[in-house]
């Protein structure tokens, strides 16, 4: 092959690569980041407890050392995002607050809920999907208040509370920070723990709604809560 022909081939190959990358970039819509917690305040949230109903977040939970610290002796509750989201990628970190745990008698339990419909009434577990955070089983799906989803070619739900175990564990030891990630686009949902895919489903019946950080009487800390809107 002559030098001139080789140069033309390389030039054409490079041009084709540039055209392909340009096409891909045009098909990928930009993401808009939403900082749900900046380490300073909980202005993006409201709080709810069974005793008080909706209430200011700082009257229930605390911000300390750039963390949201959920601890107390009441019957639990949650933080609920003021904004509602449809297609998104959510990342956050959590750890169990071992300093606040006294006389541990049960597995520590909490969760992150999402796609809680705007019109869903406040309740202990409103309609939506929960990314379960639990000692020994972090990553399970819990489908709440008639939500349904197809997982491994089987439709789960409807029901009051339908647990779909992930049968894997990638969370660290008690007291260590763990990163959770949720990617929800249309009816497809994927959940990750510390960078590893742990559960996924399709045809989810709830397609948009609020984000909830659940306090189920197990002291827990959250930080680095960032959501990217996916168009």
GROMACS elastic network, one bead per residue, 0.5 to 0.9 nm:
[ bonds ]
;  ai    aj funct       b0    kb
    1     4     6  0.84614   500
    1     5     6  0.65548   500
    1     6     6  0.66239   500
    2     5     6  0.52707   500
    2     6     6  0.62274   500
    2     7     6  0.87005   500
    3     6     6  0.51188   500
    3     7     6  0.62204   500
    3     8     6  0.87033   500
    4     7     6  0.51568   500
    4     8     6  0.62964   500
    4     9     6  0.87065   500
    5     8     6  0.50984   500
    5     9     6  0.62170   500
    5    10     6  0.87208   500
    6     9     6  0.50394   500
    6    10     6  0.62180   500
    6    11     6  0.85142   500
    7    10     6  0.51467   500
    7    11     6  0.60311   500
    7    12     6  0.85569   500
    8    12     6  0.60521   500
    8    13     6  0.84932   500
    9    12     6  0.51790   500
    9    13     6  0.60859   500
    9    14     6  0.85762   500
   10    13     6  0.50929   500
   10    14     6  0.61099   500
   10    15     6  0.85402   500
   11    14     6  0.52140   500
   11    15     6  0.61386   500
   11    16     6  0.86192   500
   12    15     6  0.50421   500
   12    16     6  0.61082   500
   12    17     6  0.85990   500
   13    16     6  0.51277   500
   13    17     6  0.62494   500
   13    18     6  0.87527   500
   14    17     6  0.50419   500
   14    18     6  0.62738   500
   14    19     6  0.87092   500
   15    18     6  0.51042   500
   15    19     6  0.62290   500
   15    20     6  0.86458   500
   16    19     6  0.51156   500
   16    20     6  0.61629   500
   16    21     6  0.86368   500
   17    20     6  0.51560   500
   17    21     6  0.61726   500
   17    22     6  0.85460   500
   18    21     6  0.51953   500
   18    22     6  0.60744   500
   18    23     6  0.86004   500
   19    22     6  0.51028   500
   19    23     6  0.62009   500
   19    24     6  0.86998   500
   20    23     6  0.51158   500
   20    24     6  0.62560   500
   20    25     6  0.86551   500
   21    24     6  0.50591   500
   21    25     6  0.61074   500
   21    26     6  0.85863   500
   22    25     6  0.51146   500
   22    26     6  0.62157   500
   22    27     6  0.87397   500
   23    26     6  0.51466   500
   23    27     6  0.63922   500
   23    28     6  0.88891   500
   24    27     6  0.51186   500
   24    28     6  0.63484   500
   25    28     6  0.51861   500
   25    29     6  0.77651   500
   26    29     6  0.71615   500
   28   231     6  0.88311   500
   29   230     6  0.76034   500
   29   231     6  0.63071   500
   30   229     6  0.86343   500
   30   230     6  0.75203   500
   30   231     6  0.75972   500
   31    88     6  0.88335   500
   31   228     6  0.57361   500
   31   229     6  0.54630   500
   31   230     6  0.55958   500
   31   231     6  0.73124   500
   32   227     6  0.82242   500
   32   228     6  0.53789   500
   32   229     6  0.52297   500
   32   230     6  0.74862   500
   33   226     6  0.68974   500
   33   227     6  0.56870   500
   33   229     6  0.64028   500
   34    37     6  0.88406   500
   34   225     6  0.88353   500
   34   226     6  0.59608   500
   34   227     6  0.50440   500
   34   228     6  0.60341   500
   34   229     6  0.75598   500
   35    38     6  0.62170   500
   35    44     6  0.83426   500
   35   224     6  0.84313   500
   35   225     6  0.65445   500
   35   227     6  0.64552   500
   35   228     6  0.86678   500
   36    42     6  0.79138   500
   36    43     6  0.83110   500
   36    44     6  0.57074   500
   36    45     6  0.78609   500
   36    81     6  0.77499   500
   36   224     6  0.83821   500
   36   225     6  0.54978   500
   36   226     6  0.56796   500
   36   227     6  0.69398   500
   37    40     6  0.74038   500
   37    41     6  0.69171   500
   37    42     6  0.63080   500
   37    43     6  0.79740   500
   37    44     6  0.70573   500
   37    45     6  0.87861   500
   37    66     6  0.88028   500
   37    67     6  0.86829   500
   37    68     6  0.83983   500
   37   223     6  0.71172   500
   37   224     6  0.66520   500
   37   225     6  0.53815   500
   37   226     6  0.71518   500
   38    41     6  0.67643   500
   38    42     6  0.81026   500
   38    66     6  0.75878   500
   38   223     6  0.84086   500
   38   224     6  0.73543   500
   38   225     6  0.77616   500
   38   226     6  0.88048   500
   39    42     6  0.83503   500
   39    63     6  0.73912   500
   39    64     6  0.81017   500
   39    65     6  0.74972   500
   39    67     6  0.60003   500
   39    68     6  0.77886   500
   39   223     6  0.70565   500
   39   224     6  0.75248   500
   40    63     6  0.68233   500
   40    64     6  0.81390   500
   40    65     6  0.85788   500
   40    66     6  0.61575   500
   40    67     6  0.82545   500
   41    44     6  0.82628   500
   41    58     6  0.83931   500
   41    62     6  0.88497   500
   41    63     6  0.65481   500
   41    66     6  0.86952   500
   41    68     6  0.85551   500
   42    45     6  0.55698   500
   42    46     6  0.79144   500
   42    57     6  0.65711   500
   42    58     6  0.73607   500
   42    62     6  0.88452   500
   42    63     6  0.77437   500
   42    68     6  0.80517   500
   43    46     6  0.77875   500
   43    57     6  0.81673   500
   43    82     6  0.86542   500
   44    80     6  0.85387   500
   44    81     6  0.58806   500
   44    82     6  0.57984   500
   44    83     6  0.76045   500
   45    56     6  0.83549   500
   45    57     6  0.67837   500
   45    79     6  0.60594   500
   45    80     6  0.54317   500
   45    82     6  0.52992   500
   45    83     6  0.83255   500
   45   212     6  0.89423   500
   46    54     6  0.67339   500
   46    55     6  0.64348   500
   46    56     6  0.58348   500
   46    57     6  0.54059   500
   46    78     6  0.84987   500
   46    79     6  0.56420   500
   46    80     6  0.53182   500
   46    81     6  0.63761   500
   46    82     6  0.64753   500
   47    53     6  0.79563   500
   47    54     6  0.55802   500
   47    55     6  0.52153   500
   47    56     6  0.58641   500
   47    58     6  0.83563   500
   47    59     6  0.85526   500
   47    60     6  0.72748   500
   47    61     6  0.84351   500
   47    77     6  0.75272   500
   47    78     6  0.58104   500
   47    80     6  0.60565   500
   47    81     6  0.87518   500
   48    51     6  0.84804   500
   48    52     6  0.68802   500
   48    53     6  0.50569   500
   48    55     6  0.59714   500
   48    56     6  0.84437   500
   48    57     6  0.81350   500
   48    60     6  0.86804   500
   48    76     6  0.88309   500
   48    77     6  0.55575   500
   48    78     6  0.55022   500
   48    79     6  0.63998   500
   48    80     6  0.75068   500
   48   122     6  0.76689   500
   48   123     6  0.85955   500
   48   124     6  0.89568   500
   49    52     6  0.54017   500
   49    53     6  0.52920   500
   49    54     6  0.69687   500
   49    55     6  0.79520   500
   49    60     6  0.86007   500
   49    74     6  0.84943   500
   49    75     6  0.75326   500
   49    76     6  0.62918   500
   49    78     6  0.67387   500
   49   123     6  0.84928   500
   49   124     6  0.79294   500
   50    53     6  0.57826   500
   50    54     6  0.89477   500
   50    75     6  0.71867   500
   50    76     6  0.75906   500
   50    77     6  0.67444   500
   50   122     6  0.88163   500
   50   123     6  0.73264   500
   50   124     6  0.70439   500
   51    74     6  0.84979   500
   51    75     6  0.80845   500
   52    55     6  0.66986   500
   53   122     6  0.77352   500
   53   123     6  0.89029   500
   54    57     6  0.88198   500
   54   122     6  0.84035   500
   55    58     6  0.86388   500
   55    59     6  0.72492   500
   55    60     6  0.79488   500
   56    59     6  0.56188   500
   56    60     6  0.73586   500
   57    60     6  0.55519   500
   57    61     6  0.59588   500
   57    62     6  0.79404   500
   57    79     6  0.70556   500
   58    61     6  0.52103   500
   58    62     6  0.57427   500
   58    63     6  0.77862   500
   59    62     6  0.79158   500
   60    70     6  0.80154   500
   60    71     6  0.85450   500
   60    72     6  0.82744   500
   61    68     6  0.71120   500
   61    69     6  0.60790   500
   61    70     6  0.52983   500
   61    71     6  0.69031   500
   61    72     6  0.83201   500
   61    79     6  0.88594   500
   62    67     6  0.81411   500
   62    68     6  0.58499   500
   62    69     6  0.52647   500
   62    70     6  0.68621   500
   62    71     6  0.84538   500
   63    66     6  0.64791   500
   63    67     6  0.54732   500
   63    69     6  0.60427   500
   63    70     6  0.89848   500
   64    67     6  0.52935   500
   64    68     6  0.66305   500
   64    69     6  0.70089   500
   65    68     6  0.85642   500
   66   222     6  0.89300   500
   66   223     6  0.67597   500
   66   224     6  0.84895   500
   67   221     6  0.61886   500
   67   222     6  0.56088   500
   67   224     6  0.81461   500
   68   220     6  0.83768   500
   68   221     6  0.55324   500
   68   222     6  0.51159   500
   68   223     6  0.63162   500
   69    97     6  0.79461   500
   69   219     6  0.75187   500
   69   220     6  0.61399   500
   69   222     6  0.66727   500
   70    78     6  0.88530   500
   70    97     6  0.85854   500
   70   214     6  0.86804   500
   70   215     6  0.63266   500
   70   217     6  0.85512   500
   70   218     6  0.81966   500
   70   219     6  0.56603   500
   70   220     6  0.53957   500
   70   221     6  0.61407   500
   70   222     6  0.82273   500
   71    74     6  0.89355   500
   71    76     6  0.87382   500
   71    97     6  0.82874   500
   71   100     6  0.73376   500
   71   215     6  0.75930   500
   71   217     6  0.69930   500
   71   218     6  0.70560   500
   71   220     6  0.67334   500
   71   221     6  0.85963   500
   72    75     6  0.85584   500
   72    76     6  0.78154   500
   72   100     6  0.88385   500
   72   217     6  0.69032   500
   72   218     6  0.85251   500
   72   219     6  0.73731   500
   73    76     6  0.77775   500
   73   217     6  0.68584   500
   74    77     6  0.85132   500
   74   217     6  0.73633   500
   75   215     6  0.88841   500
   75   216     6  0.75055   500
   75   217     6  0.67339   500
   76   124     6  0.82633   500
   76   214     6  0.79212   500
   76   215     6  0.52728   500
   76   216     6  0.50058   500
   76   217     6  0.53713   500
   76   218     6  0.87384   500
   77   123     6  0.87611   500
   77   124     6  0.66862   500
   77   213     6  0.87040   500
   77   214     6  0.62139   500
   77   215     6  0.53091   500
   77   216     6  0.67386   500
   77   217     6  0.84558   500
   78   124     6  0.84229   500
   78   212     6  0.62651   500
   78   213     6  0.54221   500
   78   215     6  0.54358   500
   78   216     6  0.82778   500
   79   211     6  0.81817   500
   79   212     6  0.54448   500
   79   213     6  0.51041   500
   79   214     6  0.66236   500
   79   215     6  0.81862   500
   80    83     6  0.86619   500
   80   210     6  0.65388   500
   80   211     6  0.57724   500
   80   213     6  0.66642   500
   80   214     6  0.87159   500
   81    84     6  0.71052   500
   81   210     6  0.56277   500
   81   211     6  0.53052   500
   81   212     6  0.64349   500
   81   213     6  0.86647   500
   82   210     6  0.72336   500
   82   211     6  0.85122   500
   83   209     6  0.80895   500
   83   210     6  0.63120   500
   83   211     6  0.81830   500
   84   115     6  0.77551   500
   84   116     6  0.82735   500
   84   117     6  0.79993   500
   84   118     6  0.70076   500
   84   208     6  0.68410   500
   84   211     6  0.73533   500
   85    88     6  0.68926   500
   85   114     6  0.85605   500
   85   115     6  0.70566   500
   85   207     6  0.87564   500
   85   208     6  0.54551   500
   85   209     6  0.52812   500
   85   210     6  0.61774   500
   85   211     6  0.78938   500
   85   229     6  0.75842   500
   86   115     6  0.72613   500
   86   184     6  0.77275   500
   86   185     6  0.75260   500
   86   186     6  0.77034   500
   86   207     6  0.60729   500
   86   209     6  0.64988   500
   86   210     6  0.88533   500
   86   229     6  0.78349   500
   86   230     6  0.82055   500
   86   231     6  0.89079   500
   87   183     6  0.78765   500
   87   184     6  0.54365   500
   87   186     6  0.64187   500
   87   207     6  0.79736   500
   87   208     6  0.74014   500
   87   228     6  0.86406   500
   87   229     6  0.60647   500
   87   230     6  0.51107   500
   87   231     6  0.65914   500
   88   182     6  0.78570   500
   88   183     6  0.59803   500
   88   184     6  0.54608   500
   88   185     6  0.65746   500
   88   227     6  0.65871   500
   88   228     6  0.54729   500
   88   231     6  0.81325   500
   89   181     6  0.70724   500
   89   182     6  0.55632   500
   89   184     6  0.64092   500
   89   185     6  0.85134   500
   89   226     6  0.83192   500
   89   227     6  0.56202   500
   89   228     6  0.51030   500
   89   229     6  0.65783   500
   89   230     6  0.70731   500
   90   180     6  0.79959   500
   90   181     6  0.54811   500
   90   182     6  0.50792   500
   90   183     6  0.65429   500
   90   184     6  0.85536   500
   90   225     6  0.74062   500
   90   226     6  0.59180   500
   90   228     6  0.64445   500
   90   229     6  0.87194   500
   91   179     6  0.70043   500
   91   180     6  0.56429   500
   91   182     6  0.65893   500
   91   183     6  0.88999   500
   91   224     6  0.74232   500
   91   225     6  0.58480   500
   91   226     6  0.54883   500
   91   227     6  0.64183   500
   91   228     6  0.87076   500
   92   178     6  0.83575   500
   92   179     6  0.56771   500
   92   180     6  0.54601   500
   92   181     6  0.66929   500
   92   222     6  0.70593   500
   92   223     6  0.61374   500
   92   224     6  0.51782   500
   92   226     6  0.64888   500
   92   227     6  0.87121   500
   93   177     6  0.63144   500
   93   178     6  0.53463   500
   93   180     6  0.60398   500
   93   181     6  0.88277   500
   93   221     6  0.82425   500
   93   222     6  0.56450   500
   93   223     6  0.53214   500
   93   224     6  0.60012   500
   93   225     6  0.70731   500
   94   133     6  0.89919   500
   94   176     6  0.82543   500
   94   177     6  0.55531   500
   94   178     6  0.54662   500
   94   179     6  0.65795   500
   94   180     6  0.78153   500
   94   220     6  0.69955   500
   94   221     6  0.54586   500
   94   223     6  0.65123   500
   94   224     6  0.88773   500
   95    98     6  0.86541   500
   95   174     6  0.73700   500
   95   175     6  0.54896   500
   95   176     6  0.56468   500
   95   178     6  0.63383   500
   95   219     6  0.89853   500
   95   220     6  0.58971   500
   95   221     6  0.53999   500
   95   222     6  0.68519   500
   96    99     6  0.87894   500
   96   100     6  0.89468   500
   96   101     6  0.86475   500
   96   108     6  0.79233   500
   96   174     6  0.63400   500
   96   175     6  0.50731   500
   96   176     6  0.74219   500
   96   177     6  0.81089   500
   96   218     6  0.76981   500
   96   219     6  0.61301   500
   96   221     6  0.62025   500
   97   100     6  0.57339   500
   97   101     6  0.67984   500
   97   174     6  0.87712   500
   97   175     6  0.64542   500
   97   218     6  0.82176   500
   97   219     6  0.52205   500
   97   221     6  0.61433   500
   98   101     6  0.51316   500
   98   102     6  0.82612   500
   98   174     6  0.77049   500
   98   175     6  0.60506   500
   98   219     6  0.74518   500
   98   220     6  0.82936   500
   99   102     6  0.79748   500
   99   219     6  0.87355   500
  100   218     6  0.88711   500
  100   219     6  0.62882   500
  100   220     6  0.88478   500
  101   104     6  0.64470   500
  101   218     6  0.74883   500
  101   219     6  0.65592   500
  102   105     6  0.89150   500
  104   107     6  0.79604   500
  104   108     6  0.84072   500
  106   109     6  0.86885   500
  107   134     6  0.69676   500
  107   135     6  0.55287   500
  107   136     6  0.79851   500
  107   218     6  0.86741   500
  108   133     6  0.83020   500
  108   134     6  0.56813   500
  108   135     6  0.52802   500
  108   136     6  0.88863   500
  108   216     6  0.85394   500
  108   217     6  0.83914   500
  108   218     6  0.54870   500
  108   219     6  0.82119   500
  109   132     6  0.79052   500
  109   133     6  0.59612   500
  109   135     6  0.64823   500
  109   138     6  0.89939   500
  109   215     6  0.82275   500
  109   216     6  0.61782   500
  109   217     6  0.77135   500
  109   218     6  0.58857   500
  109   219     6  0.88954   500
  109   220     6  0.89921   500
  110   131     6  0.89917   500
  110   132     6  0.65287   500
  110   134     6  0.60315   500
  110   213     6  0.81205   500
  110   214     6  0.56119   500
  110   215     6  0.57751   500
  110   216     6  0.53447   500
  110   217     6  0.80196   500
  110   218     6  0.68178   500
  110   219     6  0.87971   500
  110   220     6  0.78278   500
  111   130     6  0.62761   500
  111   131     6  0.56084   500
  111   134     6  0.74720   500
  111   138     6  0.85569   500
  111   212     6  0.82125   500
  111   213     6  0.64171   500
  111   214     6  0.52473   500
  111   215     6  0.75866   500
  111   216     6  0.81918   500
  112   129     6  0.84253   500
  112   130     6  0.55844   500
  112   131     6  0.51291   500
  112   132     6  0.65688   500
  112   133     6  0.73315   500
  112   211     6  0.72572   500
  112   212     6  0.56135   500
  112   214     6  0.59875   500
  113   116     6  0.71251   500
  113   128     6  0.66781   500
  113   129     6  0.55301   500
  113   131     6  0.60587   500
  113   132     6  0.82229   500
  113   142     6  0.89653   500
  113   210     6  0.80307   500
  113   211     6  0.56719   500
  113   213     6  0.65133   500
  113   214     6  0.73640   500
  114   117     6  0.87471   500
  114   128     6  0.60606   500
  114   129     6  0.55721   500
  114   130     6  0.64342   500
  114   131     6  0.80956   500
  114   208     6  0.80532   500
  114   209     6  0.65102   500
  114   210     6  0.57162   500
  114   212     6  0.61502   500
  114   213     6  0.89538   500
  115   118     6  0.86502   500
  115   127     6  0.82015   500
  115   128     6  0.53556   500
  115   129     6  0.65015   500
  115   130     6  0.89955   500
  115   206     6  0.61916   500
  115   207     6  0.62957   500
  115   210     6  0.53297   500
  115   211     6  0.65165   500
  115   212     6  0.89099   500
  116   119     6  0.85039   500
  116   120     6  0.67973   500
  116   126     6  0.68670   500
  116   127     6  0.56784   500
  116   129     6  0.73284   500
  116   206     6  0.76798   500
  116   207     6  0.89043   500
  116   208     6  0.69498   500
  116   211     6  0.67631   500
  116   212     6  0.79030   500
  117   120     6  0.51782   500
  117   121     6  0.87640   500
  117   126     6  0.86484   500
  117   127     6  0.70046   500
  117   128     6  0.70844   500
  117   206     6  0.74278   500
  117   207     6  0.83259   500
  117   208     6  0.62696   500
  117   210     6  0.65041   500
  118   121     6  0.83256   500
  118   208     6  0.82685   500
  118   209     6  0.56850   500
  118   210     6  0.67919   500
  119   209     6  0.89553   500
  120   123     6  0.86352   500
  120   126     6  0.65546   500
  120   127     6  0.65200   500
  120   128     6  0.89845   500
  121   126     6  0.68708   500
  121   127     6  0.85500   500
  122   125     6  0.79923   500
  122   126     6  0.62584   500
  123   126     6  0.53232   500
  123   127     6  0.89363   500
  125   128     6  0.84499   500
  125   144     6  0.69162   500
  125   145     6  0.78051   500
  125   160     6  0.90000   500
  125   161     6  0.85284   500
  126   144     6  0.66490   500
  126   145     6  0.64264   500
  127   143     6  0.77959   500
  127   146     6  0.69459   500
  127   147     6  0.65977   500
  127   160     6  0.86235   500
  127   206     6  0.84566   500
  128   142     6  0.85264   500
  128   143     6  0.63340   500
  128   144     6  0.54083   500
  128   145     6  0.70099   500
  128   146     6  0.83390   500
  128   147     6  0.60925   500
  128   205     6  0.89447   500
  128   206     6  0.65057   500
  128   209     6  0.80512   500
  128   210     6  0.89259   500
  129   141     6  0.69069   500
  129   142     6  0.58880   500
  129   144     6  0.61949   500
  129   147     6  0.72180   500
  129   148     6  0.88880   500
  129   204     6  0.89341   500
  129   206     6  0.80158   500
  130   133     6  0.88561   500
  130   140     6  0.80430   500
  130   141     6  0.58348   500
  130   143     6  0.64817   500
  130   144     6  0.75689   500
  130   212     6  0.87639   500
  131   138     6  0.76768   500
  131   139     6  0.58249   500
  131   140     6  0.61078   500
  131   141     6  0.54599   500
  131   142     6  0.67465   500
  131   180     6  0.88131   500
  131   182     6  0.83842   500
  131   191     6  0.74594   500
  132   137     6  0.74823   500
  132   138     6  0.54690   500
  132   139     6  0.54625   500
  132   140     6  0.52261   500
  132   141     6  0.62544   500
  132   142     6  0.67577   500
  133   136     6  0.87590   500
  133   137     6  0.69835   500
  133   139     6  0.64917   500
  133   140     6  0.78381   500
  134   137     6  0.52255   500
  134   139     6  0.81793   500
  134   140     6  0.87667   500
  135   138     6  0.65689   500
  135   171     6  0.88036   500
  135   174     6  0.79417   500
  136   169     6  0.70864   500
  136   171     6  0.82454   500
  137   140     6  0.64738   500
  137   165     6  0.75840   500
  137   166     6  0.76767   500
  137   167     6  0.76419   500
  137   168     6  0.76236   500
  137   169     6  0.65844   500
  137   171     6  0.87113   500
  138   166     6  0.83264   500
  138   168     6  0.84803   500
  138   169     6  0.67908   500
  138   170     6  0.80295   500
  138   171     6  0.68974   500
  138   193     6  0.79181   500
  139   165     6  0.77186   500
  139   166     6  0.62531   500
  139   167     6  0.87743   500
  139   168     6  0.79623   500
  139   169     6  0.76385   500
  139   170     6  0.86684   500
  139   171     6  0.88335   500
  139   180     6  0.85696   500
  139   191     6  0.68737   500
  139   192     6  0.73021   500
  139   193     6  0.68282   500
  139   198     6  0.61809   500
  139   199     6  0.66814   500
  140   163     6  0.70544   500
  140   164     6  0.58144   500
  140   166     6  0.50518   500
  140   167     6  0.80712   500
  140   168     6  0.89822   500
  140   191     6  0.87823   500
  140   198     6  0.81477   500
  140   199     6  0.69994   500
  141   162     6  0.81049   500
  141   163     6  0.59842   500
  141   164     6  0.50879   500
  141   165     6  0.65277   500
  141   166     6  0.74875   500
  141   191     6  0.86720   500
  141   199     6  0.74049   500
  141   200     6  0.86312   500
  142   161     6  0.64321   500
  142   162     6  0.54225   500
  142   164     6  0.61522   500
  142   165     6  0.84209   500
  143   146     6  0.72462   500
  143   147     6  0.53668   500
  143   148     6  0.64884   500
  143   149     6  0.78571   500
  143   156     6  0.79676   500
  143   157     6  0.69008   500
  143   158     6  0.77961   500
  143   159     6  0.75989   500
  143   160     6  0.78000   500
  143   161     6  0.56793   500
  143   163     6  0.65474   500
  143   164     6  0.80202   500
  144   147     6  0.55526   500
  144   148     6  0.83768   500
  144   157     6  0.84402   500
  144   158     6  0.80426   500
  144   159     6  0.67716   500
  144   160     6  0.54524   500
  144   162     6  0.64536   500
  144   163     6  0.88543   500
  145   157     6  0.89665   500
  145   158     6  0.73138   500
  145   159     6  0.59545   500
  145   161     6  0.63931   500
  145   162     6  0.87386   500
  146   157     6  0.63253   500
  146   160     6  0.59956   500
  146   161     6  0.78786   500
  146   162     6  0.87095   500
  146   205     6  0.88140   500
  147   156     6  0.85161   500
  147   157     6  0.62724   500
  147   158     6  0.55676   500
  147   159     6  0.72211   500
  147   160     6  0.84716   500
  147   161     6  0.87671   500
  147   162     6  0.86515   500
  147   204     6  0.74185   500
  147   205     6  0.58158   500
  147   206     6  0.63992   500
  148   155     6  0.68757   500
  148   156     6  0.55694   500
  148   158     6  0.53444   500
  148   159     6  0.82291   500
  148   162     6  0.87968   500
  148   203     6  0.78246   500
  148   204     6  0.57418   500
  148   205     6  0.53487   500
  148   206     6  0.77433   500
  149   154     6  0.82266   500
  149   155     6  0.56001   500
  149   156     6  0.54972   500
  149   157     6  0.69926   500
  149   158     6  0.86953   500
  149   187     6  0.80902   500
  149   188     6  0.88852   500
  149   201     6  0.62886   500
  149   202     6  0.59413   500
  149   203     6  0.54568   500
  149   205     6  0.64103   500
  149   206     6  0.88495   500
  150   153     6  0.59276   500
  150   154     6  0.52533   500
  150   156     6  0.61104   500
  150   157     6  0.89962   500
  150   200     6  0.89718   500
  150   201     6  0.55003   500
  150   202     6  0.51113   500
  150   203     6  0.57660   500
  150   204     6  0.69064   500
  151   154     6  0.53031   500
  151   155     6  0.62745   500
  151   156     6  0.71812   500
  151   164     6  0.85017   500
  151   199     6  0.85970   500
  151   200     6  0.67361   500
  151   202     6  0.65253   500
  151   203     6  0.88098   500
  152   155     6  0.83401   500
  152   200     6  0.83944   500
  152   201     6  0.72454   500
  152   202     6  0.88704   500
  153   201     6  0.88859   500
  153   202     6  0.89639   500
  155   158     6  0.88818   500
  155   203     6  0.87355   500
  156   159     6  0.86060   500
  156   162     6  0.71989   500
  156   163     6  0.86484   500
  156   164     6  0.78087   500
  157   160     6  0.83607   500
  157   161     6  0.82249   500
  157   162     6  0.61229   500
  158   161     6  0.83319   500
  158   162     6  0.75288   500
  159   162     6  0.59732   500
  165   168     6  0.84429   500
  165   199     6  0.84662   500
  166   169     6  0.80766   500
  166   198     6  0.63308   500
  166   199     6  0.57612   500
  166   200     6  0.89763   500
  167   198     6  0.84405   500
  168   198     6  0.66348   500
  168   199     6  0.88403   500
  169   172     6  0.87384   500
  169   193     6  0.82274   500
  169   198     6  0.78476   500
  170   178     6  0.89191   500
  170   193     6  0.60052   500
  170   194     6  0.65934   500
  170   195     6  0.88152   500
  170   196     6  0.73475   500
  170   198     6  0.80899   500
  171   174     6  0.88080   500
  171   176     6  0.86113   500
  171   177     6  0.86420   500
  171   178     6  0.61947   500
  171   179     6  0.84529   500
  171   193     6  0.64951   500
  171   194     6  0.68220   500
  172   175     6  0.81148   500
  172   176     6  0.58718   500
  172   177     6  0.72499   500
  172   178     6  0.65186   500
  172   194     6  0.86407   500
  173   176     6  0.56591   500
  173   177     6  0.86279   500
  174   177     6  0.85810   500
  178   193     6  0.71524   500
  178   194     6  0.59852   500
  179   192     6  0.81333   500
  179   193     6  0.59184   500
  179   195     6  0.74010   500
  180   191     6  0.74356   500
  180   192     6  0.57097   500
  180   194     6  0.62668   500
  180   195     6  0.77487   500
  181   190     6  0.81376   500
  181   191     6  0.57977   500
  181   193     6  0.65858   500
  181   194     6  0.80534   500
  181   195     6  0.76722   500
  181   197     6  0.89189   500
  182   189     6  0.71398   500
  182   190     6  0.57643   500
  182   192     6  0.64111   500
  183   188     6  0.80860   500
  183   189     6  0.56764   500
  183   190     6  0.52124   500
  183   191     6  0.66315   500
  183   192     6  0.85551   500
  184   187     6  0.72602   500
  184   188     6  0.58082   500
  184   190     6  0.65699   500
  184   191     6  0.87622   500
  184   207     6  0.86055   500
  184   230     6  0.86213   500
  185   188     6  0.53792   500
  185   189     6  0.65241   500
  185   207     6  0.83803   500
  185   230     6  0.74162   500
  185   231     6  0.86126   500
  186   189     6  0.79993   500
  186   202     6  0.84989   500
  186   203     6  0.78832   500
  186   204     6  0.78378   500
  186   207     6  0.63014   500
  186   208     6  0.87885   500
  187   201     6  0.79747   500
  187   202     6  0.51733   500
  187   205     6  0.69338   500
  187   206     6  0.77464   500
  187   207     6  0.65024   500
  188   200     6  0.75739   500
  188   201     6  0.58119   500
  188   203     6  0.61706   500
  188   204     6  0.65827   500
  189   199     6  0.83680   500
  189   200     6  0.55270   500
  189   201     6  0.53505   500
  189   202     6  0.62139   500
  189   203     6  0.86933   500
  189   204     6  0.76472   500
  190   197     6  0.70522   500
  190   198     6  0.78031   500
  190   199     6  0.59658   500
  190   201     6  0.66155   500
  190   202     6  0.88358   500
  191   196     6  0.84033   500
  191   197     6  0.59750   500
  191   198     6  0.58638   500
  191   199     6  0.52692   500
  191   200     6  0.61223   500
  192   195     6  0.57665   500
  192   196     6  0.51092   500
  192   198     6  0.52963   500
  192   199     6  0.70987   500
  192   200     6  0.89078   500
  193   196     6  0.53620   500
  193   197     6  0.66466   500
  193   198     6  0.65230   500
  194   197     6  0.86092   500
  197   200     6  0.77447   500
  201   204     6  0.73048   500
  203   206     6  0.89001   500
  204   207     6  0.68672   500
  206   209     6  0.79396   500
  213   222     6  0.85535   500
  215   218     6  0.66823   500
  215   219     6  0.74639   500
  215   220     6  0.75062   500
  216   219     6  0.81314   500
  217   220     6  0.88193   500
  222   225     6  0.75991   500
